[in-house]
Amino acid sequence: MKLGELDCLLVGNHVGLIDSIGVYVKRVDEAILGKASEEEDVRLLLSLTGVDVYTALLIKSEIGTIGRFDCYKKLVSWAGLAPSVYQSGEVDRRGGITKQGSVMLRWAIVEAAHIAVQRDERMKVFYLRVAARRGSQKAVVAVACKMLKIVWFMLTRRETYRGVKGKRYGEKLKRIGVKV
């Protein structure tokens, strides 16, 4: 395609802007990876299947200090993944998840659950068992709830995920600049 002189100038300017924005994005990515390497909680979260650097940082920033939550049930409830309960007198009905609390944490852990059911055998077995009874969408939410419980135990006990895949975990740690 043949462009005029003014059009060539405009296209050149736009390409230059895109290149300069790419440089800024790269700087921000490097700063984020540097921050991730400093946080022990992030390094622990990286051991969980389905959680990568940005997801681990998001989970850490949304949770804050894990000591805020006395038990895993409070963390699950705070994320809005606890079932809603309707009680009146002797009537006791349970509904869907409450969706109250941290929208970002709930979104991140559900996205991680989608990956975990594909790559983690324990999560896949749990998912298939629940999906057979309740359907695939509810099963993914159940896996996300289970993962959040695991996150609480990992961060309170200061240990990595028991089903950690060593090779993949090592790759994640190398990417953030931690020597393995």
FINU-155225 format. One line per 4 residues: number of its first residue (from 1); for each residue x, y, z of N, C-alpha, C. Coordinates in Angstrom, 2 decimals. Example, Ala and Ser with C-alpha at 12.3 -4.5 7.8 and 13.67 -1.06 7.14 Angstrom:
2
1> 13.19,-5.69,7.80,12.30,-4.50,7.80,13.20,-3.30,7.80 ~ 12.85,-2.25,7.08,13.67,-1.06,7.14,12.90,0.03,7.87
This chain:
180
1> 0.85,-1.17,0.00,0.00,0.00,0.00,0.90,1.23,0.00 ~ 0.55,2.17,-0.87,1.32,3.40,-0.96,0.64,4.46,-0.12 ~ 1.44,5.09,0.77,0.92,6.13,1.65,1.54,7.47,1.27 ~ 0.79,8.50,1.59,1.30,9.85,1.36,2.34,10.21,2.41
5> 2.99,11.35,2.19,4.05,11.79,3.09,3.53,12.02,4.50 ~ 2.38,12.68,4.64,1.80,12.96,5.95,1.36,11.66,6.64 ~ 0.78,10.72,5.87,0.36,9.45,6.44,1.56,8.65,6.94 ~ 2.65,8.65,6.20,3.87,7.96,6.62,4.40,8.54,7.93
9> 4.35,9.87,8.05,4.79,10.54,9.26,3.93,10.12,10.45 ~ 2.61,10.11,10.27,1.70,9.71,11.35,1.90,8.25,11.76 ~ 2.03,7.37,10.78,2.27,5.96,11.09,3.59,5.79,11.83 ~ 4.62,6.50,11.40,5.92,6.45,12.07,5.82,6.91,13.52
13> 5.07,7.99,13.74,4.88,8.48,15.12,4.16,7.45,15.99 ~ 3.12,6.83,15.43,2.37,5.83,16.19,3.22,4.61,16.53 ~ 4.02,4.18,15.58,4.92,3.04,15.82,5.93,3.40,16.91 ~ 6.45,4.62,16.87,7.38,5.07,17.90,6.73,5.10,19.28
17> 5.49,5.57,19.34,4.76,5.57,20.62,4.55,4.16,21.15 ~ 4.19,3.24,20.28,3.99,1.85,20.70,5.29,1.26,21.23 ~ 6.40,1.55,20.56,7.70,1.05,21.02,8.05,1.62,22.39 ~ 7.82,2.92,22.59,8.17,3.53,23.88,7.27,3.01,25.00
21> 6.01,2.75,24.69,5.12,2.17,25.70,5.60,0.76,26.05 ~ 6.08,0.02,25.06,6.63,-1.31,25.31,7.80,-1.27,26.28 ~ 8.64,-0.24,26.17,9.77,-0.09,27.09,9.25,0.14,28.51 ~ 8.24,0.98,28.67,7.67,1.25,30.00,7.02,0.00,30.59
25> 6.34,-0.75,29.75,5.70,-1.99,30.21,6.77,-2.97,30.70 ~ 7.86,-3.06,29.98,8.95,-3.95,30.38,9.54,-3.53,31.72 ~ 9.71,-2.24,31.95,10.22,-1.75,33.23,9.28,-2.11,34.37 ~ 7.98,-1.93,34.15,7.00,-2.26,35.18,7.00,-3.76,35.46
29> 7.09,-4.57,34.42,7.16,-6.03,34.60,8.37,-6.42,35.45 ~ 9.51,-5.81,35.18,10.72,-6.11,35.95,10.56,-5.70,37.41 ~ 9.93,-4.55,37.65,9.69,-4.10,39.02,8.74,-5.05,39.75 ~ 7.72,-5.52,39.04,6.76,-6.45,39.64,7.46,-7.77,39.98
33> 8.26,-8.29,39.08,8.98,-9.53,39.35,9.96,-9.36,40.51 ~ 10.58,-8.19,40.60,11.46,-7.91,41.73,10.72,-7.90,43.05 ~ 9.53,-7.31,43.05,8.70,-7.29,44.26,8.28,-8.70,44.65 ~ 7.94,-9.51,43.64,7.52,-10.88,43.90,8.63,-11.69,44.55
37> 9.87,-11.45,44.15,10.98,-12.23,44.71,11.24,-11.88,46.17 ~ 10.85,-10.69,46.60,11.06,-10.27,47.98,10.04,-10.86,48.96 ~ 8.86,-11.20,48.47,7.76,-11.65,49.32,7.78,-13.16,49.50 ~ 7.94,-13.61,50.74,7.93,-15.05,51.01,6.56,-15.65,50.73
41> 5.50,-14.91,51.05,4.15,-15.41,50.80,3.93,-15.67,49.31 ~ 4.45,-14.80,48.47,4.31,-14.97,47.02,5.06,-16.22,46.58 ~ 6.26,-16.43,47.12,7.02,-17.63,46.76,6.27,-18.89,47.19 ~ 5.61,-18.86,48.33,4.81,-20.01,48.77,3.61,-20.22,47.85
45> 2.94,-19.13,47.50,1.75,-19.24,46.64,2.09,-19.77,45.25 ~ 3.30,-19.51,44.79,3.71,-19.99,43.48,3.76,-21.52,43.42 ~ 3.84,-22.17,44.56,3.88,-23.64,44.56,2.52,-24.25,44.25 ~ 1.46,-23.47,44.37,0.10,-23.96,44.11,-0.16,-24.00,42.61
49> -0.65,-25.14,42.14,-0.94,-25.30,40.72,-2.03,-24.31,40.30 ~ -1.82,-23.64,39.17,-2.78,-22.67,38.67,-2.47,-21.25,39.07 ~ -1.50,-21.07,39.96,-1.13,-19.74,40.44,0.24,-19.38,39.88 ~ 0.29,-18.27,39.14,1.56,-17.78,38.62,1.88,-16.45,39.30
53> 2.87,-15.75,38.82,3.40,-14.58,39.52,2.33,-13.52,39.77 ~ 1.63,-13.10,38.74,0.66,-12.02,38.91,-0.52,-12.46,39.77 ~ -0.94,-13.70,39.63,-2.03,-14.21,40.46,-1.58,-14.28,41.91 ~ -0.36,-14.73,42.15,0.16,-14.80,43.52,0.24,-13.41,44.14
57> 0.71,-12.44,43.38,0.77,-11.06,43.90,-0.62,-10.51,44.17 ~ -1.57,-10.81,43.30,-2.94,-10.35,43.50,-3.54,-10.98,44.76 ~ -3.36,-12.29,44.91,-3.88,-12.97,46.10,-3.25,-12.37,47.36 ~ -1.95,-12.19,47.34,-1.25,-11.62,48.51,-1.74,-10.22,48.81
61> -1.91,-9.40,47.79,-2.34,-8.02,48.04,-3.78,-7.97,48.54 ~ -4.63,-8.87,48.07,-6.02,-8.87,48.52,-6.17,-9.43,49.93 ~ -5.38,-10.45,50.26,-5.46,-11.05,51.60,-4.77,-10.17,52.63 ~ -3.65,-9.59,52.26,-2.85,-8.84,53.24,-2.11,-9.84,54.12
65> -2.16,-9.63,55.42,-1.53,-10.59,56.32,-2.54,-11.68,56.66 ~ -2.12,-12.90,56.58,-3.02,-14.04,56.79,-3.49,-14.10,58.24 ~ -2.78,-13.47,59.14,-3.17,-13.44,60.55,-4.50,-12.75,60.81 ~ -4.99,-12.00,59.82,-6.31,-11.35,59.96,-7.43,-12.36,60.06
69> -7.18,-13.57,59.55,-8.22,-14.58,59.49,-7.92,-15.69,60.48 ~ -8.78,-15.84,61.47,-8.57,-16.84,62.52,-8.60,-18.27,61.98 ~ -9.43,-18.50,60.99,-9.55,-19.84,60.41,-9.82,-19.70,58.91 ~ -9.70,-20.81,58.21,-9.87,-20.76,56.76,-11.29,-20.38,56.38
73> -12.26,-20.68,57.23,-13.65,-20.35,56.93,-13.86,-18.85,56.79 ~ -13.14,-18.09,57.59,-13.27,-16.63,57.52,-12.67,-16.09,56.23 ~ -11.58,-16.69,55.77,-10.98,-16.28,54.50,-11.92,-16.61,53.34 ~ -12.48,-17.81,53.35,-13.40,-18.23,52.30,-14.63,-17.31,52.29
77> -15.13,-16.99,53.46,-16.29,-16.10,53.57,-15.94,-14.70,53.08 ~ -14.76,-14.22,53.45,-14.34,-12.88,53.04,-14.21,-12.78,51.52 ~ -13.84,-13.89,50.89,-13.70,-13.90,49.43,-15.05,-14.05,48.74 ~ -16.10,-14.31,49.50,-17.43,-14.46,48.92,-17.69,-15.83,48.33
81> -16.90,-16.83,48.74,-17.07,-18.18,48.22,-17.82,-19.09,49.18 ~ -18.27,-18.55,50.30,-19.04,-19.36,51.26,-20.49,-19.43,50.80 ~ -21.15,-20.56,51.07,-22.56,-20.66,50.67,-23.43,-19.75,51.52 ~ -24.45,-19.17,50.91,-25.36,-18.32,51.67,-26.32,-19.22,52.46
85> -26.73,-18.74,53.64,-27.61,-19.51,54.51,-28.84,-18.67,54.82 ~ -30.01,-19.29,54.65,-31.27,-18.63,54.98,-31.88,-19.40,56.13 ~ -32.00,-18.75,57.30,-32.56,-19.42,58.47,-33.67,-18.58,59.05 ~ -34.75,-19.27,59.41,-35.87,-18.62,60.09,-36.60,-19.71,60.87
89> -36.52,-19.61,62.17,-37.15,-20.65,62.99,-36.48,-21.99,62.74 ~ -37.28,-22.96,62.33,-36.73,-24.29,62.05,-36.35,-24.48,60.59 ~ -36.58,-23.47,59.76,-36.25,-23.56,58.34,-34.77,-23.20,58.15 ~ -34.07,-24.07,57.45,-32.64,-23.87,57.19,-32.37,-24.22,55.74
93> -32.15,-23.19,54.88,-31.87,-23.42,53.47,-30.52,-22.84,53.12 ~ -29.81,-23.54,52.25,-28.51,-23.06,51.79,-28.61,-22.72,50.31 ~ -28.01,-21.61,49.95,-28.07,-21.15,48.57,-26.70,-21.11,47.93 ~ -26.59,-20.30,46.90,-25.32,-20.14,46.18,-24.32,-19.35,47.02
97> -23.17,-19.10,46.44,-22.15,-18.35,47.16,-22.63,-16.92,47.41 ~ -22.10,-16.30,48.45,-22.58,-14.98,48.87,-22.15,-13.87,47.93 ~ -21.00,-14.01,47.29,-20.42,-13.00,46.40,-20.18,-11.67,47.13 ~ -20.04,-11.74,48.43,-19.69,-10.54,49.20,-18.21,-10.62,49.52
101> -17.57,-9.50,49.62,-16.15,-9.49,49.92,-15.34,-9.08,48.71 ~ -14.14,-9.61,48.64,-13.18,-9.22,47.63,-13.50,-9.83,46.26 ~ -13.95,-9.00,45.35,-14.28,-9.44,44.00,-13.01,-9.91,43.28 ~ -11.92,-9.18,43.45,-10.68,-9.51,42.76,-10.11,-10.85,43.24
105> -10.15,-11.09,44.54,-9.66,-12.36,45.07,-10.51,-13.51,44.56 ~ -11.82,-13.34,44.58,-12.72,-14.39,44.09,-12.45,-14.67,42.61 ~ -12.30,-13.63,41.82,-12.03,-13.80,40.40,-10.70,-14.53,40.18 ~ -9.65,-14.11,40.89,-8.32,-14.70,40.71,-8.31,-16.17,41.10
109> -8.94,-16.52,42.20,-8.90,-17.90,42.65,-9.76,-18.80,41.77 ~ -10.85,-18.27,41.21,-11.66,-19.07,40.29,-10.90,-19.29,38.99 ~ -10.19,-18.28,38.50,-9.37,-18.45,37.30,-8.26,-19.48,37.55 ~ -7.65,-19.42,38.72,-6.61,-20.40,39.06,-7.21,-21.80,39.16
113> -8.45,-21.89,39.62,-9.12,-23.19,39.72,-9.33,-23.82,38.35 ~ -9.64,-22.99,37.36,-9.81,-23.51,36.00,-8.52,-24.19,35.51 ~ -7.38,-23.60,35.82,-6.09,-24.17,35.43,-5.79,-25.40,36.28 ~ -6.06,-25.32,37.57,-5.73,-26.41,38.48,-6.46,-27.70,38.12
117> -7.71,-27.61,37.70,-8.45,-28.84,37.37,-7.88,-29.52,36.13 ~ -7.12,-28.79,35.33,-6.50,-29.37,34.15,-5.13,-29.96,34.45 ~ -4.42,-29.40,35.43,-3.01,-29.77,35.62,-2.69,-30.44,36.96 ~ -3.61,-30.43,37.91,-3.37,-31.03,39.22,-4.32,-32.21,39.40
121> -3.78,-33.37,39.57,-4.59,-34.59,39.64,-5.55,-34.56,40.83 ~ -5.10,-34.08,41.98,-5.99,-34.02,43.16,-7.19,-33.12,42.90 ~ -6.94,-31.97,42.31,-8.02,-31.03,42.03,-8.94,-31.57,40.93 ~ -8.37,-32.26,39.98,-9.16,-32.83,38.89,-10.12,-33.89,39.43
125> -9.64,-34.76,40.30,-10.49,-35.81,40.88,-11.62,-35.16,41.69 ~ -11.29,-34.16,42.48,-12.30,-33.45,43.27,-13.33,-32.79,42.35 ~ -12.83,-32.12,41.31,-13.69,-31.45,40.35,-14.66,-32.44,39.70 ~ -14.15,-33.56,39.23,-14.99,-34.55,38.55,-16.05,-35.12,39.49
129> -15.68,-35.33,40.74,-16.64,-35.84,41.72,-17.78,-34.85,41.95 ~ -17.45,-33.59,42.11,-18.47,-32.57,42.34,-19.26,-32.30,41.06 ~ -18.59,-32.26,39.93,-19.26,-31.97,38.66,-20.30,-33.04,38.31 ~ -20.05,-34.27,38.69,-21.01,-35.34,38.41,-22.33,-35.10,39.15
133> -22.26,-34.50,40.32,-23.46,-34.24,41.12,-24.06,-32.87,40.87 ~ -23.22,-31.85,40.75,-23.70,-30.47,40.79,-23.52,-29.68,39.50 ~ -22.72,-30.17,38.57,-22.47,-29.42,37.33,-21.08,-28.81,37.34 ~ -20.60,-28.46,36.16,-19.21,-28.02,36.03,-18.94,-26.65,36.65
137> -19.89,-25.71,36.53,-19.65,-24.38,37.09,-19.56,-24.41,38.62 ~ -20.46,-25.15,39.24,-20.41,-25.26,40.70,-19.17,-26.03,41.14 ~ -18.74,-26.97,40.32,-17.54,-27.73,40.64,-16.30,-26.84,40.62 ~ -16.22,-25.94,39.65,-15.07,-25.02,39.59,-15.07,-24.12,40.81
141> -16.23,-23.63,41.22,-16.31,-22.79,42.42,-15.91,-23.60,43.66 ~ -16.30,-24.88,43.71,-15.91,-25.74,44.82,-14.39,-25.93,44.86 ~ -13.78,-26.08,43.69,-12.33,-26.20,43.61,-11.67,-24.89,44.07 ~ -12.22,-23.76,43.66,-11.69,-22.47,44.09,-11.77,-22.33,45.61
145> -12.87,-22.76,46.18,-13.03,-22.73,47.63,-11.98,-23.61,48.30 ~ -11.79,-24.79,47.76,-10.78,-25.72,48.29,-9.38,-25.11,48.18 ~ -9.10,-24.46,47.05,-7.79,-23.83,46.86,-7.57,-22.71,47.86 ~ -8.61,-21.95,48.16,-8.48,-20.87,49.14,-8.22,-21.42,50.53
149> -8.84,-22.55,50.84,-8.55,-23.22,52.12,-7.08,-23.64,52.17 ~ -6.60,-24.19,51.06,-5.19,-24.61,50.98,-4.28,-23.40,51.14 ~ -4.64,-22.28,50.52,-3.85,-21.04,50.64,-3.75,-20.64,52.10 ~ -4.86,-20.70,52.83,-4.84,-20.33,54.25,-3.87,-21.22,55.02
153> -3.94,-22.53,54.78,-3.04,-23.44,55.49,-1.59,-23.24,55.08 ~ -1.34,-23.01,53.80,0.03,-22.78,53.34,0.63,-21.55,54.00 ~ -0.14,-20.47,54.05,0.40,-19.22,54.58,0.49,-19.22,56.10 ~ -0.39,-19.92,56.79,-0.30,-19.97,58.25,0.78,-20.93,58.71
157> 0.97,-22.02,58.00,1.99,-23.01,58.37,3.34,-22.74,57.72 ~ 3.38,-21.79,56.80,4.61,-21.40,56.09,5.21,-22.59,55.35 ~ 4.40,-23.31,54.60,4.88,-24.45,53.83,4.32,-24.40,52.42 ~ 5.02,-25.05,51.51,4.58,-25.08,50.12,3.43,-26.07,49.97
161> 2.79,-26.02,48.83,1.68,-26.91,48.50,2.19,-28.35,48.46 ~ 1.45,-29.25,49.07,1.90,-30.65,49.15,1.95,-31.33,47.78 ~ 1.12,-30.91,46.86,1.12,-31.50,45.53,1.95,-30.71,44.54 ~ 2.94,-29.98,45.03,3.74,-29.10,44.17,4.49,-29.91,43.11
165> 4.51,-29.35,41.91,5.27,-29.95,40.82,6.62,-29.24,40.80 ~ 7.66,-29.97,41.21,8.98,-29.39,41.43,9.55,-28.64,40.25 ~ 9.45,-29.23,39.07,10.04,-28.60,37.88,9.34,-27.28,37.57 ~ 8.04,-27.29,37.55,7.26,-26.08,37.23,7.48,-25.01,38.30
169> 7.51,-25.42,39.56,7.74,-24.49,40.67,9.12,-23.85,40.55 ~ 10.12,-24.66,40.18,11.47,-24.13,39.99,11.52,-23.10,38.87 ~ 10.78,-23.37,37.79,10.72,-22.41,36.68,10.10,-21.09,37.12 ~ 9.04,-21.16,37.91,8.39,-19.94,38.40,9.35,-19.15,39.28
173> 10.08,-19.85,40.16,11.01,-19.15,41.04,12.16,-18.52,40.26 ~ 12.65,-19.21,39.23,13.72,-18.65,38.41,13.26,-17.39,37.69 ~ 12.02,-17.41,37.23,11.49,-16.25,36.50,11.43,-15.00,37.37 ~ 11.20,-15.17,38.67,11.16,-13.98,39.54,12.53,-13.68,40.13
177> 13.54,-14.46,39.75,14.91,-14.16,40.17,15.35,-14.82,41.45 ~ 14.66,-15.87,41.89,15.05,-16.60,43.09,15.92,-17.77,42.65 ~ 17.08,-17.91,43.29,17.97,-19.02,42.94,17.43,-20.30,43.56 ~ 17.35,-21.33,42.71,16.81,-22.62,43.15,17.91,-23.57,43.47
